[in-house]
């Protein structure tokens, strides 16, 4: 009885911690951005990159931890999943994706989706293999931790690259990258690996993880969502070109030159791109709901 009371008290203390984490982290990130702009001190750039890249992932991991099924999933396990899972996933994906570098094609998008989701699933399996007890909601929380860890380290890399432009260092480009990825992160890597975590834990038998046809099937589904997410911009551009291409643009394309888009084409492209991302997110959230509600 004492253990149950202690567990309830611990849950109460942790409730809504993610709100405080986000508010405090956002304040620190804004302060770092303002001071960097005012002083031009390049030594603060790593602080801006790290705070901006990890703020949203850490917040959502804290939220997932609050909604786990049991206290057997400790803070230490979540931390290991976030750091080890994220780093191992990024490293594995970087090695395996090397042959696909620079390929803007359907095969390239599908390959990246399969590789990155496979690396994150392998990292999740490695972290969770000795838990002994497997609840679906714990799987979602631990999978989300791995996915958000992957997203945090990946965002740090994108933000670092956005800093360098032809005209020199661009703090504005860095901030835009972090804000955009921060908005999209909750319905990206964390969501996809959270789904696989729930399916993986549901398939466990006798206190051991096991591979199942359901896990393989949902792995393919999640990889397809990932590929569609990455390809959304290209699909939107192709649709805009087919629907609104004018004669001058046709002639420039025939000469191998890229024509400048009109204002209407830019507007249509933006609308279609965000619509595809929203559709991908709705499908992913629906699958997550199905995973948690129907498999618990």
C-alpha positions in Angstrom: 0.0 0.0 0.0 2.9 2.3 0.8 4.4 1.7 -2.6 1.1 2.6 -4.3 0.8 5.8 -2.3 4.4 6.7 -3.1 3.8 6.1 -6.8 0.6 8.3 -6.7 2.5 11.0 -4.9 5.4 10.9 -7.4 2.9 11.1 -10.3 1.3 14.1 -8.7 4.6 15.9 -8.4 5.4 15.2 -12.1 2.0 16.3 -13.4 2.2 19.2 -15.9 6.0 19.3 -15.5 6.2 19.5 -19.3 4.5 22.9 -19.2 7.1 24.2 -16.8 9.9 22.7 -18.9 8.5 24.3 -22.1 8.0 27.7 -20.5 11.4 27.8 -18.8 13.2 26.5 -21.9 11.4 28.9 -24.2 12.4 31.8 -22.0 16.0 30.8 -22.0 16.1 30.3 -25.8 14.5 33.7 -26.4 17.0 35.3 -24.0 19.9 33.6 -25.8 18.6 34.7 -29.2 18.1 38.4 -28.1 21.6 38.6 -26.5 23.2 37.0 -29.5 21.5 39.5 -31.8 22.5 42.4 -29.6 26.1 41.5 -28.9 27.0 39.6 -32.1 28.8 37.1 -29.8 29.3 33.9 -31.9 30.2 32.0 -28.8 26.4 32.0 -27.9 25.4 30.3 -31.2 25.9 26.7 -29.8 23.6 27.7 -26.9 20.9 28.9 -29.3 21.2 25.7 -31.4 21.1 23.4 -28.4 18.2 25.1 -26.6 16.2 25.5 -29.8 16.8 22.0 -31.0 16.0 20.2 -27.7 13.2 22.4 -26.3 10.2 20.8 -28.1 11.5 17.2 -28.1 12.3 17.3 -24.3 8.9 18.9 -23.6 7.0 16.2 -25.4 9.1 13.4 -23.8 8.2 14.8 -20.4 4.5 14.8 -21.5 4.8 11.2 -22.7 6.5 10.2 -19.4 3.6 11.6 -17.4 1.2 9.5 -19.4 3.1 6.2 -19.2 1.2 3.1 -17.9 3.4 2.1 -15.0 6.2 3.4 -12.7 8.4 0.6 -14.0 9.3 3.0 -16.8 11.7 5.2 -14.9 13.2 8.6 -15.6 16.6 6.9 -16.2 15.1 4.6 -18.9 13.5 7.6 -20.6 16.7 9.5 -20.5 18.7 6.6 -22.0 16.1 6.1 -24.7 16.2 9.8 -25.6 20.0 10.1 -25.7 21.2 6.7 -26.7 18.3 6.0 -29.0 18.5 9.4 -30.6 22.3 9.2 -31.2 22.4 5.6 -32.4 19.4 6.3 -34.7 21.1 9.3 -36.2 24.5 7.5 -36.6 22.9 4.4 -38.1 20.8 6.4 -40.5 23.7 8.5 -41.6 25.8 5.5 -42.5 23.0 3.6 -44.3 21.7 6.7 -46.1 25.0 7.6 -47.6 24.2 5.9 -51.0 20.9 7.9 -51.2 22.5 11.3 -50.5 21.2 14.0 -52.9 18.6 11.7 -54.5 15.3 13.7 -54.9 13.3 10.7 -56.1 10.5 8.4 -55.0 13.1 5.6 -54.4 15.2 8.0 -52.3 12.3 9.1 -50.1 11.1 5.5 -49.5 14.7 4.4 -48.8 15.2 7.2 -46.2 11.9 6.4 -44.6 12.7 2.7 -44.3 16.2 3.3 -43.0 15.4 6.0 -40.4 12.4 4.2 -39.0 14.3 0.9 -38.9 17.3 2.5 -37.1 15.0 4.1 -34.5 13.1 0.8 -34.0 16.4 -1.1 -33.5 17.5 1.6 -31.0 14.2 1.2 -29.2 14.5 -2.5 -29.1 18.0 -2.2 -27.6 16.9 0.1 -24.9 13.7 -1.8 -24.0 15.0 -5.4 -24.2 15.4 -5.9 -20.4 12.4 -4.1 -19.1 10.6 -7.4 -18.4 7.1 -5.9 -18.3 5.6 -4.4 -21.4 2.5 -2.1 -21.5 1.4 -0.5 -24.7 1.4 3.1 -23.3 4.9 2.5 -21.9 5.9 1.5 -25.4 4.4 4.6 -26.9 6.2 6.8 -24.3 9.6 5.0 -24.8 9.2 5.0 -28.6 8.4 8.7 -28.5 11.6 9.3 -26.4 13.7 7.6 -29.0 12.0 9.5 -31.9 12.2 12.9 -30.2 15.9 12.2 -29.4 16.5 11.5 -33.0 14.6 14.7 -34.0 16.5 16.8 -31.5 20.0 15.8 -32.8 18.8 16.0 -36.4 17.4 19.5 -35.8 20.7 20.6 -34.3 22.4 19.5 -37.5 19.9 21.3 -39.8 20.2 24.5 -37.6 24.0 24.4 -37.8 23.9 24.1 -41.6 21.3 26.9 -41.9 23.8 29.2 -40.1 26.1 29.2 -43.1 25.1 31.1 -46.2 26.9 32.6 -49.2 26.7 36.0 -47.5 28.1 34.7 -44.2 26.6 33.6 -41.0 22.8 33.9 -40.8 21.4 33.8 -37.3 17.9 34.5 -38.8 18.2 31.3 -41.0 19.2 29.3 -37.9 16.2 30.6 -35.9 13.7 30.0 -38.8 14.9 26.4 -39.1 14.5 25.8 -35.4 11.1 27.4 -35.2 9.8 25.5 -38.2 11.1 22.1 -37.1 9.9 22.8 -33.5 6.4 23.3 -34.8 6.5 20.1 -37.0 8.5 17.8 -34.6 5.5 16.6 -32.5 3.9 15.0 -35.5 7.1 13.7 -37.0 9.8 11.4 -35.6 8.3 11.2 -32.1 4.9 10.3 -33.4 6.1 7.6 -35.8 8.4 5.9 -33.3 5.8 6.2 -30.6 3.4 4.1 -32.8 6.1 1.5 -33.4 6.8 1.4 -29.6 3.2 0.7 -28.8 3.0 -2.1 -31.4 6.4 -3.6 -30.3 5.3 -3.7 -26.6 1.9 -5.2 -27.5 3.6 -8.0 -29.4 5.8 -8.9 -26.4 5.1 -12.3 -24.8 6.5 -13.9 -21.6 8.3 -10.7 -20.6 10.3 -10.7 -23.9 10.1 -8.6 -27.0 9.5 -10.4 -30.2 9.1 -9.7 -33.9 5.7 -10.1 -35.3 3.9 -9.6 -38.6 1.9 -6.8 -37.1 5.1 -5.0 -36.2 6.5 -5.4 -39.7 3.3 -4.2 -41.2 3.1 -1.1 -39.1 6.8 -0.5 -39.7 6.0 -0.3 -43.4 3.0 2.0 -42.7 5.1 4.4 -40.6 7.9 4.4 -43.1 5.4 5.3 -45.8 4.2 8.2 -43.7 7.8 9.3 -43.3 8.4 9.1 -47.0 5.3 11.0 -47.8 6.3 13.7 -45.3 9.7 14.1 -47.0 8.2 14.0 -50.5 5.4 16.5 -49.8 7.2 19.5 -51.2 8.2 17.7 -54.4 4.7 16.4 -54.9 3.2 19.9 -54.3 5.7 21.4 -56.8 4.8 18.8 -59.4 1.1 19.4 -59.0 1.6 23.2 -59.3 3.6 22.7 -62.4 1.0 20.5 -64.1 -1.9 22.7 -63.2 -0.5 26.2 -63.7 2.5 25.9 -66.1 2.5 28.7 -68.7 4.1 28.7 -72.1 7.2 30.7 -71.1 7.9 28.3 -68.3 7.5 25.4 -70.7 10.1 26.9 -73.0 12.5 27.5 -70.1 12.1 23.9 -68.9 12.7 22.6 -72.4 16.0 24.5 -72.4 16.9 22.9 -69.1 16.4 26.1 -67.1 14.4 26.5 -63.9 11.7 29.2 -64.4 10.8 31.6 -61.7 7.4 30.8 -60.1 4.5 33.4 -60.2 3.0 34.7 -56.9 -0.1 32.5 -57.5 2.1 29.4 -58.0 4.0 30.2 -54.7 0.7 30.5 -52.9 -0.6 27.3 -54.3 2.6 25.4 -53.6 2.6 26.6 -49.9 -1.1 25.6 -49.5 -0.5 22.2 -51.0 2.7 21.5 -49.0 1.1 22.3 -45.7 -2.0 20.4 -46.6 0.0 17.3 -47.3 1.9 17.7 -44.0 -1.4 18.2 -42.1 -2.9 15.1 -43.8 0.2 13.0 -42.9 -0.1 14.3 -39.3 -3.8 13.4 -39.0 -3.2 9.9 -40.3 -0.3 9.4 -37.9 -2.3 10.7 -34.9 -5.3 8.5 -35.9 -3.0 5.5 -36.0 -1.5 6.4 -32.6 -5.0 6.6 -31.1 -5.8 3.2 -32.6 -2.6 1.8 -31.2 -3.2 3.0 -27.7 -7.0 2.6 -27.4 -7.5 -0.6 -29.2 -4.4 -2.5 -28.0 -4.5 -1.5 -24.3 
